[in-house]
């Protein structure tokens, strides 16, 4: 089924008109030049932040499903319900994050959501305890955690995408997105590979599950990336100052009618 639908998607995408890419010589720079310029470039620092965040996230991300199915003995129905809860939360809160980003800027959104991304794997550390208490309590807890994850990542991913359009000129857009994608993909590969190595270890400190240890490492890594790298990124457009009262109102402006109108 996945092959069929991806093939249909590829056929439909092929029918889209795409103007031929023309690189203007005065705006061209090599990948090596881009790497060398990262310490001086605001966009370069953004690439480092997002790519390291991806690395830290992917240490754990591929293994949540494995953990639910193998160690928590979830049926496929229960597992799918947790996946759907995350997707629904992302869809529902994306319009709210969009308004928030327009008003307060992409960098503030990245920093607000970024501080909560380490919390997601840490919340999973409670799952073995809840598993011993009551299975349905555990299921409800994980659905809440995944909904929270969808809410946070909706804001982070939206802000990351919008930052590129704010920070990069039209002439350099294609190159910058390409170089960003390469570095981000490397972070993805390293993170998932490291998580796979740790999860396959037979001996883990304190006798805990290898997958739980992977979640712990991912949470620590996300936190360190946020603390050391996020302060280096600067906003590139004029935005409103962040007011806690207004921020609170903006994020809690959850009216079903408004959400449905945005999704239409």
Phi and psi in degrees as GROMACS dihedral restraints (atoms count N, CA, C in turn):
[ dihedral_restraints ]
;  ai    aj    ak    al  type     phi  dphi    fc
    3     4     5     6     1   -61.8    20    10
    4     5     6     7     1   -41.6    20    10
    6     7     8     9     1   -62.8    20    10
    7     8     9    10     1   -43.8    20    10
    9    10    11    12     1   -62.3    20    10
   10    11    12    13     1   -48.9    20    10
   12    13    14    15     1   -69.3    20    10
   13    14    15    16     1   -35.5    20    10
   15    16    17    18     1   -68.0    20    10
   16    17    18    19     1   -35.9    20    10
   18    19    20    21     1   -65.4    20    10
   19    20    21    22     1   -43.3    20    10
   21    22    23    24     1   -61.9    20    10
   22    23    24    25     1   -41.1    20    10
   24    25    26    27     1   -61.7    20    10
   25    26    27    28     1   -42.3    20    10
   27    28    29    30     1   -64.0    20    10
   28    29    30    31     1   -39.8    20    10
   30    31    32    33     1   -64.2    20    10
   31    32    33    34     1   -44.9    20    10
   33    34    35    36     1   -64.3    20    10
   34    35    36    37     1   -40.3    20    10
   36    37    38    39     1   -65.6    20    10
   37    38    39    40     1   -34.3    20    10
   39    40    41    42     1   -64.2    20    10
   40    41    42    43     1   -27.7    20    10
   42    43    44    45     1   -80.1    20    10
   43    44    45    46     1    -8.9    20    10
   45    46    47    48     1   -73.7    20    10
   46    47    48    49     1   141.1    20    10
   48    49    50    51     1   -82.7    20    10
   49    50    51    52     1   129.8    20    10
   51    52    53    54     1  -128.7    20    10
   52    53    54    55     1   119.1    20    10
   54    55    56    57     1   -60.1    20    10
   55    56    57    58     1   145.0    20    10
   57    58    59    60     1   -67.1    20    10
   58    59    60    61     1   135.3    20    10
   60    61    62    63     1   -71.9    20    10
   61    62    63    64     1   126.7    20    10
   63    64    65    66     1  -120.0    20    10
   64    65    66    67     1   113.8    20    10
   66    67    68    69     1   -90.0    20    10
   67    68    69    70     1   122.0    20    10
   69    70    71    72     1   -82.5    20    10
   70    71    72    73     1   129.4    20    10
   72    73    74    75     1   -54.9    20    10
   73    74    75    76     1   -40.7    20    10
   75    76    77    78     1   -69.5    20    10
   76    77    78    79     1   -16.8    20    10
   78    79    80    81     1  -104.8    20    10
   79    80    81    82     1    -1.5    20    10
   81    82    83    84     1   -80.4    20    10
   82    83    84    85     1   142.3    20    10
   84    85    86    87     1  -149.1    20    10
   85    86    87    88     1   147.3    20    10
   87    88    89    90     1   -78.5    20    10
   88    89    90    91     1   167.2    20    10
   90    91    92    93     1   -62.1    20    10
   91    92    93    94     1   -39.3    20    10
   93    94    95    96     1   -63.9    20    10
   94    95    96    97     1   -40.4    20    10
   96    97    98    99     1   -63.8    20    10
   97    98    99   100     1   -38.3    20    10
   99   100   101   102     1   -62.4    20    10
  100   101   102   103     1   -45.4    20    10
  102   103   104   105     1   -61.3    20    10
  103   104   105   106     1   -45.4    20    10
  105   106   107   108     1   -62.7    20    10
  106   107   108   109     1   -30.9    20    10
  108   109   110   111     1   -87.8    20    10
  109   110   111   112     1    -4.7    20    10
  111   112   113   114     1   -55.0    20    10
  112   113   114   115     1   -45.8    20    10
  114   115   116   117     1   -62.1    20    10
  115   116   117   118     1   -24.4    20    10
  117   118   119   120     1   -98.2    20    10
  118   119   120   121     1   -11.2    20    10
  120   121   122   123     1  -104.2    20    10
  121   122   123   124     1   131.9    20    10
  123   124   125   126     1   -63.1    20    10
  124   125   126   127     1   -42.0    20    10
  126   127   128   129     1   -65.1    20    10
  127   128   129   130     1   -37.8    20    10
  129   130   131   132     1   -60.9    20    10
  130   131   132   133     1   -41.7    20    10
  132   133   134   135     1   -66.2    20    10
  133   134   135   136     1   -36.2    20    10
  135   136   137   138     1   -62.1    20    10
  136   137   138   139     1   -44.5    20    10
  138   139   140   141     1   -59.8    20    10
  139   140   141   142     1   -42.9    20    10
  141   142   143   144     1   -62.5    20    10
  142   143   144   145     1   -45.4    20    10
  144   145   146   147     1   -61.3    20    10
  145   146   147   148     1   -50.8    20    10
  147   148   149   150     1   -67.0    20    10
  148   149   150   151     1   -40.4    20    10
  150   151   152   153     1   -67.3    20    10
  151   152   153   154     1   -40.1    20    10
  153   154   155   156     1   -69.3    20    10
  154   155   156   157     1   -35.0    20    10
  156   157   158   159     1   -63.4    20    10
  157   158   159   160     1   -41.1    20    10
  159   160   161   162     1   -62.5    20    10
  160   161   162   163     1   -44.8    20    10
  162   163   164   165     1   -57.8    20    10
  163   164   165   166     1   -49.9    20    10
  165   166   167   168     1   -63.6    20    10
  166   167   168   169     1   -38.4    20    10
  168   169   170   171     1   -68.6    20    10
  169   170   171   172     1   -42.8    20    10
  171   172   173   174     1   -72.8    20    10
  172   173   174   175     1   -11.0    20    10
  174   175   176   177     1   -58.3    20    10
  175   176   177   178     1   -37.6    20    10
  177   178   179   180     1  -107.5    20    10
  178   179   180   181     1   -33.1    20    10
  180   181   182   183     1   -50.7    20    10
  181   182   183   184     1   -44.2    20    10
  183   184   185   186     1   -69.7    20    10
  184   185   186   187     1   -10.5    20    10
  186   187   188   189     1  -107.5    20    10
  187   188   189   190     1    -1.9    20    10
  189   190   191   192     1   -64.5    20    10
  190   191   192   193     1   -43.4    20    10
  192   193   194   195     1   -63.7    20    10
  193   194   195   196     1   -43.5    20    10
  195   196   197   198     1   -59.7    20    10
  196   197   198   199     1   -43.8    20    10
  198   199   200   201     1   -63.5    20    10
  199   200   201   202     1   -44.6    20    10
  201   202   203   204     1   -64.2    20    10
  202   203   204   205     1   -42.9    20    10
  204   205   206   207     1   -77.1    20    10
  205   206   207   208     1   -37.7    20    10
  207   208   209   210     1   -91.5    20    10
  208   209   210   211     1   -44.0    20    10
  210   211   212   213     1   -99.2    20    10
  211   212   213   214     1   -29.7    20    10
  213   214   215   216     1   -97.5    20    10
  214   215   216   217     1    -2.6    20    10
  216   217   218   219     1    57.0    20    10
  217   218   219   220     1    38.7    20    10
  219   220   221   222     1   -70.5    20    10
  220   221   222   223     1   142.4    20    10
  222   223   224   225     1   -76.5    20    10
  223   224   225   226     1   166.8    20    10
  225   226   227   228     1   -64.4    20    10
  226   227   228   229     1   -30.1    20    10
  228   229   230   231     1   -64.5    20    10
  229   230   231   232     1   -46.8    20    10
  231   232   233   234     1   -67.0    20    10
  232   233   234   235     1   -39.3    20    10
  234   235   236   237     1   -62.3    20    10
  235   236   237   238     1   -45.7    20    10
  237   238   239   240     1   -61.4    20    10
  238   239   240   241     1   -35.9    20    10
  240   241   242   243     1   -63.3    20    10
  241   242   243   244     1   -35.4    20    10
  243   244   245   246     1   -71.0    20    10
  244   245   246   247     1   -37.9    20    10
  246   247   248   249     1   -64.3    20    10
  247   248   249   250     1   -45.0    20    10
  249   250   251   252     1   -63.3    20    10
  250   251   252   253     1   -38.1    20    10
  252   253   254   255     1   -61.1    20    10
  253   254   255   256     1   -38.7    20    10
  255   256   257   258     1   -68.0    20    10
  256   257   258   259     1   -43.6    20    10
  258   259   260   261     1   -64.6    20    10
  259   260   261   262     1   -44.4    20    10
  261   262   263   264     1   -62.5    20    10
  262   263   264   265     1   -42.2    20    10
  264   265   266   267     1   -61.4    20    10
  265   266   267   268     1   -41.2    20    10
  267   268   269   270     1   -61.5    20    10
  268   269   270   271     1   -46.2    20    10
  270   271   272   273     1   -64.9    20    10
  271   272   273   274     1   -41.6    20    10
  273   274   275   276     1   -70.5    20    10
  274   275   276   277     1   -37.1    20    10
  276   277   278   279     1   -95.0    20    10
  277   278   279   280     1    -8.5    20    10
  279   280   281   282     1   -56.9    20    10
  280   281   282   283     1   -45.6    20    10
  282   283   284   285     1   -61.1    20    10
  283   284   285   286     1   -36.7    20    10
  285   286   287   288     1   -66.7    20    10
  286   287   288   289     1   -44.3    20    10
  288   289   290   291     1   -64.3    20    10
  289   290   291   292     1   -33.6    20    10
  291   292   293   294     1   -61.8    20    10
  292   293   294   295     1   -46.4    20    10
  294   295   296   297     1   -64.2    20    10
  295   296   297   298     1   -41.4    20    10
  297   298   299   300     1   -62.4    20    10
  298   299   300   301     1   -44.1    20    10
  300   301   302   303     1   -64.6    20    10
  301   302   303   304     1   -41.2    20    10
  303   304   305   306     1   -60.3    20    10
  304   305   306   307     1   -37.9    20    10
  306   307   308   309     1   -82.1    20    10
  307   308   309   310     1   -46.1    20    10
  309   310   311   312     1  -106.3    20    10
  310   311   312   313     1    -9.3    20    10
  312   313   314   315     1   101.0    20    10
  313   314   315   316     1   157.9    20    10
  315   316   317   318     1   -71.9    20    10
  316   317   318   319     1   -36.1    20    10
  318   319   320   321     1   -67.4    20    10
  319   320   321   322     1   -42.5    20    10
  321   322   323   324     1   -62.3    20    10
  322   323   324   325     1   -40.0    20    10
  324   325   326   327     1   -64.7    20    10
  325   326   327   328     1   -42.2    20    10
  327   328   329   330     1   -60.6    20    10
  328   329   330   331     1   -40.5    20    10
  330   331   332   333     1   -73.6    20    10
  331   332   333   334     1   -37.0    20    10
  333   334   335   336     1   -68.8    20    10
  334   335   336   337     1   -46.2    20    10
  336   337   338   339     1   -72.9    20    10
  337   338   339   340     1   -34.8    20    10
  339   340   341   342     1   -61.1    20    10
  340   341   342   343     1   -34.1    20    10
  342   343   344   345     1   -69.8    20    10
  343   344   345   346     1   -22.1    20    10
  345   346   347   348     1   -94.2    20    10
  346   347   348   349     1   -14.4    20    10
  348   349   350   351     1   -62.4    20    10
  349   350   351   352     1   -34.2    20    10
  351   352   353   354     1   -67.0    20    10
  352   353   354   355     1   -23.2    20    10
  354   355   356   357     1   -66.2    20    10
  355   356   357   358     1   -31.4    20    10
  357   358   359   360     1   -59.3    20    10
  358   359   360   361     1   -55.7    20    10
  360   361   362   363     1   -65.4    20    10
  361   362   363   364     1   -30.0    20    10
  363   364   365   366     1   -65.9    20    10
  364   365   366   367     1   -35.9    20    10
  366   367   368   369     1   -64.9    20    10
  367   368   369   370     1   -29.5    20    10
  369   370   371   372     1   -68.8    20    10
  370   371   372   373     1   -18.4    20    10
  372   373   374   375     1   -66.9    20    10
  373   374   375   376     1   -18.9    20    10
  375   376   377   378     1   -82.6    20    10
  376   377   378   379     1   -12.3    20    10
  378   379   380   381     1   -60.8    20    10
  379   380   381   382     1   -37.9    20    10
  381   382   383   384     1   -62.0    20    10
  382   383   384   385     1   -35.8    20    10
  384   385   386   387     1   -66.9    20    10
  385   386   387   388     1   -45.5    20    10
  387   388   389   390     1   -67.0    20    10
  388   389   390   391     1   -31.5    20    10
  390   391   392   393     1   -61.3    20    10
  391   392   393   394     1   -35.9    20    10
  393   394   395   396     1   -74.6    20    10
  394   395   396   397     1   -26.5    20    10
  396   397   398   399     1   -82.1    20    10
  397   398   399   400     1   -58.8    20    10
  399   400   401   402     1  -161.4    20    10
  400   401   402   403     1   129.0    20    10
  402   403   404   405     1   -63.9    20    10
  403   404   405   406     1   -42.8    20    10
  405   406   407   408     1   -72.3    20    10
  406   407   408   409     1   -29.3    20    10
  408   409   410   411     1   -64.6    20    10
  409   410   411   412     1   -41.9    20    10
  411   412   413   414     1   -61.3    20    10
  412   413   414   415     1   -45.2    20    10
  414   415   416   417     1   -60.2    20    10
  415   416   417   418     1   -46.3    20    10
  417   418   419   420     1   -61.8    20    10
  418   419   420   421     1   -41.4    20    10
  420   421   422   423     1   -61.7    20    10
  421   422   423   424     1   -45.9    20    10
  423   424   425   426     1   -68.4    20    10
  424   425   426   427     1   -35.6    20    10
  426   427   428   429     1   -62.2    20    10
  427   428   429   430     1   -40.6    20    10
  429   430   431   432     1   -65.0    20    10
  430   431   432   433     1   -44.4    20    10
  432   433   434   435     1   -61.4    20    10
  433   434   435   436     1   -43.8    20    10
  435   436   437   438     1   -69.4    20    10
  436   437   438   439     1   -33.3    20    10
  438   439   440   441     1   -66.2    20    10
  439   440   441   442     1   -41.7    20    10
  441   442   443   444     1   -62.3    20    10
  442   443   444   445     1   -42.0    20    10
  444   445   446   447     1   -60.9    20    10
  445   446   447   448     1   -44.1    20    10
  447   448   449   450     1   -61.6    20    10
  448   449   450   451     1   -40.2    20    10
  450   451   452   453     1   -61.3    20    10
  451   452   453   454     1   -47.9    20    10
  453   454   455   456     1   -67.9    20    10
  454   455   456   457     1   -47.6    20    10
  456   457   458   459     1   -70.1    20    10
  457   458   459   460     1   -25.7    20    10
  459   460   461   462     1   -60.4    20    10
  460   461   462   463     1   -45.2    20    10
  462   463   464   465     1   -68.9    20    10
  463   464   465   466     1   -42.9    20    10
  465   466   467   468     1   -63.7    20    10
  466   467   468   469     1   -49.2    20    10
  468   469   470   471     1   -67.1    20    10
  469   470   471   472     1   -38.1    20    10
  471   472   473   474     1   -64.3    20    10
  472   473   474   475     1   -45.6    20    10
  474   475   476   477     1   -65.3    20    10
  475   476   477   478     1   -39.0    20    10
  477   478   479   480     1   -62.9    20    10
  478   479   480   481     1   -43.2    20    10
  480   481   482   483     1   -65.3    20    10
  481   482   483   484     1   -43.3    20    10
  483   484   485   486     1   -69.1    20    10
  484   485   486   487     1   -31.9    20    10
  486   487   488   489     1   -59.8    20    10
  487   488   489   490     1   -39.3    20    10
  489   490   491   492     1   -58.4    20    10
  490   491   492   493     1   -43.6    20    10
  492   493   494   495     1   -70.4    20    10
  493   494   495   496     1   -27.8    20    10
  495   496   497   498     1   -76.8    20    10
  496   497   498   499     1   -37.6    20    10
  498   499   500   501     1   -92.7    20    10
  499   500   501   502     1   -17.8    20    10
  501   502   503   504     1  -115.2    20    10
  502   503   504   505     1   138.0    20    10
  504   505   506   507     1   -73.1    20    10
  505   506   507   508     1   157.6    20    10
  507   508   509   510     1   -57.0    20    10
  508   509   510   511     1   -40.1    20    10
  510   511   512   513     1   -65.5    20    10
  511   512   513   514     1   -28.5    20    10
  513   514   515   516     1  -103.2    20    10
  514   515   516   517     1     0.9    20    10
  516   517   518   519     1   -57.0    20    10
  517   518   519   520     1   -51.3    20    10
  519   520   521   522     1   -61.2    20    10
  520   521   522   523     1   -44.4    20    10
  522   523   524   525     1   -64.7    20    10
  523   524   525   526     1   -45.6    20    10
  525   526   527   528     1   -63.9    20    10
  526   527   528   529     1   -40.8    20    10
  528   529   530   531     1   -65.3    20    10
  529   530   531   532     1   -40.2    20    10
  531   532   533   534     1   -63.4    20    10
  532   533   534   535     1   -46.5    20    10
  534   535   536   537     1   -67.6    20    10
  535   536   537   538     1   -38.7    20    10
  537   538   539   540     1   -60.3    20    10
  538   539   540   541     1   -44.6    20    10
  540   541   542   543     1   -62.6    20    10
  541   542   543   544     1   -39.0    20    10
  543   544   545   546     1   -62.8    20    10
  544   545   546   547     1   -49.6    20    10
  546   547   548   549     1   -67.3    20    10
  547   548   549   550     1   -40.7    20    10
  549   550   551   552     1   -64.3    20    10
  550   551   552   553     1   -38.9    20    10
  552   553   554   555     1   -66.3    20    10
  553   554   555   556     1   -35.7    20    10
  555   556   557   558     1   -63.3    20    10
  556   557   558   559     1   -43.2    20    10
  558   559   560   561     1   -60.3    20    10
  559   560   561   562     1   -42.0    20    10
  561   562   563   564     1   -58.3    20    10
  562   563   564   565     1   -48.5    20    10
  564   565   566   567     1   -64.4    20    10
  565   566   567   568     1   -46.5    20    10
  567   568   569   570     1   -63.6    20    10
  568   569   570   571     1   -44.8    20    10
  570   571   572   573     1   -61.3    20    10
  571   572   573   574     1   -48.9    20    10
  573   574   575   576     1   -65.3    20    10
  574   575   576   577     1   -38.4    20    10
  576   577   578   579     1   -65.7    20    10
  577   578   579   580     1   -43.8    20    10
  579   580   581   582     1   -63.2    20    10
  580   581   582   583     1   -44.2    20    10
  582   583   584   585     1   -60.0    20    10
  583   584   585   586     1   -39.3    20    10
  585   586   587   588     1   -64.6    20    10
  586   587   588   589     1   -40.0    20    10
  588   589   590   591     1   -64.6    20    10
  589   590   591   592     1   -46.9    20    10
  591   592   593   594     1   -65.4    20    10
  592   593   594   595     1   -41.9    20    10
  594   595   596   597     1   -66.5    20    10
  595   596   597   598     1   -21.7    20    10
  597   598   599   600     1   -92.7    20    10
  598   599   600   601     1     0.3    20    10
  600   601   602   603     1   -69.9    20    10
  601   602   603   604     1   142.4    20    10
  603   604   605   606     1   -89.1    20    10
  604   605   606   607     1   -25.4    20    10
  606   607   608   609     1  -117.5    20    10
  607   608   609   610     1   116.8    20    10
  609   610   611   612     1  -122.1    20    10
  610   611   612   613     1   140.2    20    10
  612   613   614   615     1   -54.2    20    10
  613   614   615   616     1   144.7    20    10
  615   616   617   618     1    66.4    20    10
  616   617   618   619     1     8.1    20    10
  618   619   620   621     1    69.4    20    10
  619   620   621   622     1    20.6    20    10
  621   622   623   624     1   -84.6    20    10
  622   623   624   625     1   166.6    20    10
  624   625   626   627     1   -62.5    20    10
  625   626   627   628     1   138.4    20    10
  627   628   629   630     1   -56.1    20    10
  628   629   630   631     1   -35.9    20    10
  630   631   632   633     1   -70.3    20    10
  631   632   633   634     1   -38.3    20    10
  633   634   635   636     1   -63.7    20    10
  634   635   636   637     1   -38.6    20    10
  636   637   638   639     1   -63.9    20    10
  637   638   639   640     1   -38.1    20    10
  639   640   641   642     1   -61.2    20    10
  640   641   642   643     1   -43.3    20    10
  642   643   644   645     1   -62.8    20    10
  643   644   645   646     1   -40.8    20    10
  645   646   647   648     1   -62.8    20    10
  646   647   648   649     1   -46.7    20    10
  648   649   650   651     1   -60.8    20    10
  649   650   651   652     1   -42.9    20    10
  651   652   653   654     1   -60.7    20    10
  652   653   654   655     1   -43.2    20    10
  654   655   656   657     1   -62.0    20    10
  655   656   657   658     1   -44.5    20    10
  657   658   659   660     1   -62.6    20    10
  658   659   660   661     1   -44.9    20    10
  660   661   662   663     1   -62.4    20    10
  661   662   663   664     1   -43.2    20    10
  663   664   665   666     1   -61.1    20    10
  664   665   666   667     1   -42.5    20    10
  666   667   668   669     1   -64.1    20    10
  667   668   669   670     1   -43.8    20    10
  669   670   671   672     1   -64.5    20    10
  670   671   672   673     1   -40.6    20    10
  672   673   674   675     1   -61.6    20    10
  673   674   675   676     1   -44.1    20    10
  675   676   677   678     1   -63.1    20    10
  676   677   678   679     1   -47.5    20    10
  678   679   680   681     1   -63.4    20    10
  679   680   681   682     1   -43.4    20    10
  681   682   683   684     1   -94.3    20    10
  682   683   684   685     1   -25.1    20    10
  684   685   686   687     1  -108.2    20    10
  685   686   687   688     1   -38.4    20    10
  687   688   689   690     1   -59.3    20    10
  688   689   690   691     1   -33.9    20    10
  690   691   692   693     1   -64.9    20    10
  691   692   693   694     1   -14.7    20    10
  693   694   695   696     1   -80.9    20    10
  694   695   696   697     1   -14.3    20    10
  696   697   698   699     1   -89.2    20    10
  697   698   699   700     1   136.5    20    10
  699   700   701   702     1  -115.2    20    10
  700   701   702   703     1   147.1    20    10
  702   703   704   705     1   -69.1    20    10
  703   704   705   706     1   142.2    20    10
  705   706   707   708     1  -108.5    20    10
  706   707   708   709     1    -5.2    20    10
  708   709   710   711     1  -129.2    20    10
  709   710   711   712     1   163.7    20    10
  711   712   713   714     1   -77.2    20    10
  712   713   714   715     1   124.2    20    10
  714   715   716   717     1  -135.0    20    10
  715   716   717   718     1   168.8    20    10
  717   718   719   720     1   -71.2    20    10
  718   719   720   721     1   149.1    20    10
  720   721   722   723     1   -67.4    20    10
  721   722   723   724     1   146.3    20    10
  723   724   725   726     1   -77.3    20    10
  724   725   726   727     1   121.9    20    10
  726   727   728   729     1  -114.8    20    10
  727   728   729   730     1   124.2    20    10
  729   730   731   732     1   -58.6    20    10
  730   731   732   733     1   -40.8    20    10
  732   733   734   735     1   -62.7    20    10
  733   734   735   736     1   -48.9    20    10
  735   736   737   738     1   -67.6    20    10
  736   737   738   739     1   -38.0    20    10
  738   739   740   741     1   -60.2    20    10
  739   740   741   742     1   -43.8    20    10
  741   742   743   744     1   -59.6    20    10
  742   743   744   745     1   -44.1    20    10
  744   745   746   747     1   -65.7    20    10
  745   746   747   748     1   -43.2    20    10
  747   748   749   750     1   -61.6    20    10
  748   749   750   751     1   -43.9    20    10
  750   751   752   753     1   -75.1    20    10
  751   752   753   754     1   -23.8    20    10
  753   754   755   756     1   -98.3    20    10
  754   755   756   757     1     9.2    20    10
  756   757   758   759     1   -78.9    20    10
  757   758   759   760     1    63.2    20    10
  759   760   761   762     1  -101.1    20    10
  760   761   762   763     1    84.3    20    10
  762   763   764   765     1  -108.8    20    10
  763   764   765   766     1   120.7    20    10
  765   766   767   768     1   -51.3    20    10
  766   767   768   769     1   -38.9    20    10
  768   769   770   771     1   -61.5    20    10
  769   770   771   772     1   -45.7    20    10
  771   772   773   774     1   -62.3    20    10
  772   773   774   775     1   -44.2    20    10
  774   775   776   777     1   -61.6    20    10
  775   776   777   778     1   -45.6    20    10
  777   778   779   780     1   -63.8    20    10
  778   779   780   781     1   -37.4    20    10
  780   781   782   783     1   -63.4    20    10
  781   782   783   784     1   -39.4    20    10
  783   784   785   786     1   -67.5    20    10
  784   785   786   787     1   -34.5    20    10
  786   787   788   789     1   -79.6    20    10
  787   788   789   790     1   -16.3    20    10
